[in-house]
């Protein structure tokens, strides 16, 4: 995956989910943190998925997004990339160990990495 691919992916999600903040974590968050760097240089060239939290947490919306953008679903079949939509409560674990570690994704409104 590269940064333009990630921003197109987030744009597709935003059309389905305009009201929630999207938080990217895992290896694909490096693309948002270093948008001008070569994916091979930051170790994400082979990344096929992006991991997302929704804020506020919304279990029903996560299921809907997983059905549309998750592995082996329509978006994955069309683009070769898919999303994992993870319960936001898992983020509480990282906050308890020292902060958010979040930065703004520069081209996508209401998105953090």
N, C-alpha and C positions, 0 to 999 in steps of 0.2 A: 504494500500500500504506500502511497505517497500523499503529500499534503493536499493537493487538489482533489484526489479521490476521497480523502477524509472529509473535506469541506462539502463535496457533493453529497456524500452519505449523510452528513449532519443536516444539510439542506432538505433532503428527502424526509428525514425524521421530523424536522421542524414543520413541514407542511402537514404532517399528521398530528403533531404535538406542539402547537405554537405557544402554549401558556406555561409550560414547565421549563425550568432551567435544566440543561443537560450537562452532566459532568463526565468527562472522559478520563478513564484511568487505565493502567496497564501500559503495554508497549506502545499502543497507538497514541497515547498522550504525548509521547516524545515528538510526534509529528507536529502537534499543536504548539509544543514548547519550543521547537526548533524548526519552524516552517521553511526556512531557506536552506537547510542542510540536506545533503544527499541521504535518502533513507538507508542506503547501505552503510554510510559512515556512522549513523546513530543506531544501527542494528535492527531496523524494522523493515527491511526490504521484503522479507518473506511473510510479513504479517498479513493475514487474510481477514482478521476480525478486529472489531473495536469494542471495548468494554465501556458500558454506560451506566451511570446512576441517573435517576430522575429526581428532581427536587422541585416540589415536594414528592415524597415517595407515593407511588400509585400502583398498587399491585395489578389492578385490572388493565391499566394502560401498558404496564410492562408486558403482560400476556399478549395484548393486541400488537405491540411493537415486535415482540418475538415472533408472532405468527406472520407478520409482514416482512420483517428485516432479519430474522434469525437464521441460523444455519439450516440449510436444506429447504429454504422457503423462497418466495418469488424474487426478492432483491438479490439473494445469494446466487440464484440461478442466472439472473440477468447480468450481474456485475462480477461475480467471483468473490465478493466480500460480504460479510455478515456481521451482525451485532449481537452482543450478549448484554442483556438488560438485567442488571443486578440490583437486589434489594439495597436501598440506601443505608439501611441500618448497619451494613458491613463497613461503611465509611467511619462509623463511630469508633471502630477499633483503631484506625489510623490517627484519629483526632486525640484519642487518649494517650497515644505514644509520641505526641510532639507537634501537632499543627496540621494544617490542611494540605500544604504543599501544592496549592492550586495556582494556576496562572490563567489569564484570559486567552482564549483562542482568538487571534487578532482579526479574523474576517467573518466570524459567525457570532451574531448577537445572542446573548443569554447562553453562552457555552463556556465552560471552564475545562481545563485539562490539568 
